[in-house]
Amino acid sequence: MLFASSAVNAQQVVFQEEPGVRDLIDRYVTSNRDPARLIDVWKIQISATVDRRQMEQAKAVFRQRYPGYTLNSTYTEPYYKLQVGAYFDKRKAQSIAFRMKQYYPGAYLTRDKVKLADLTD
């Protein structure tokens, strides 16, 4: 019986990174940690009216019905709009919109951009 043994030399692999690649990675990481960075989200629009008093009344009623939800009002001439939440996951936004259709049959999803800190899901 003959045994052959050979010593395997451990080889070292060295990665050399181009300076431009490292710079791009650093900028990517920095921009993703920026608290002012805006991200795309889904919101549920429950109301749009030209009457500010009607919007304020709808806002008060909504807060009584759904106390745990974030509600934002915006004005884009000529409409006052009420929008609920800021959801990254479209399915979650759809699920909530479906539940809200009991009181807000015209509720629908809309896209917006918000700061990461304003995300509600």
N, C-alpha and C positions, 0 to 999 in steps of 0.2 A: 504494500500500500504506500502510495506516494502522496504526500500533502504538499501542495504548493501554497506558499503564503507570500503575499506581496504587501508591502506597506503602501497604503493609499495616502498620498500627500493631500492634506487639506488645502484646498485652494480658496483664496479669498476673492470675493467679488466686490469691486469698488464701483459705486455709482458716482458719476460726475454730473452735476447738475449745471445747466447753463444758467448764468446769472439772470437772464431775462425770464426764465421759467420761475425761479424763486420769487422774483419781483411780482409776477402775475399772481402767484399763489398768495403772497402776502397781501396784495391789494384785494383779492377776492375775500379773504378771511376778514380783513378790516371792514370792507363794505357790508358784509353780512352781520357784523356785530354792531353796526351803526344804529343807535336808537332812533334816529330820524329817518331811517330807510323805510320806504313804503312798500307794502306787499299787496297783491291782489287778493280780494276777499269777496264773499257772497253776502249780501244783505237782503232782508225781506222788507219790501216796501208794502206798507199796509194802507197808506193814505196819501193822496195828493189833492190839494185844494187851493183855490185862490184866496180864500178867506182865512186870515190869521186866527181869528177867534175860534173858528171851527177846528182848526189844527190844534189849538191849545186845549179845547174841550176833548178832542179825540185822544190827545196825549194823556190827559188826566184819567179818562176812562180806561185806556190801555194799562196804565200803571196800577190801577185797581185790579184788573183782570189778570195781569201777568207781572206781579211784583219783582220777580227774579231776573227779568230780561233787560238788556241794555236797549234804550230807545234814543234815537237821534232825530232831531228835526233840522232840516236844511231849507234854504230858500234859493230856488233857481227860477228867476223870473219867467212866468208869473206864478209859479207854484210853490206852496209850502209842502214839503214832503216829510212823512214820518217813516223811518226805517229802523228795523229791529236787528240787533246783533252785528257781528262782523265775523263770518265763518270761513275758515280755510277749506273745510270739507263741504263740498256741495251737497252730498247726501244728508248730512246733518242739517244744513239749512233747509233742504226740501222737506225733511221730516218735521221740523218746527213750523214751517210755512203751512204744511198740511193741517197741523193741529190748530193753527190760528185761523184757518179758513172758516171755522165755525162762526166767528164773530167778524171776520174780515174776508168775505168771499172773493174780493178782488186782489188779495195779497199775491205777490209774485216775487221771484228772485231777481236781483239786480247785481251788477258788478261794481266794485269800488276799490279804491286804494286807501289803506290805513297804515299807521305805524304798527309795528309788531306788538307794542304794549297794548294796543286797542283791540287786539284779537280776542274774541269771546269764546272760542272753542278750544 
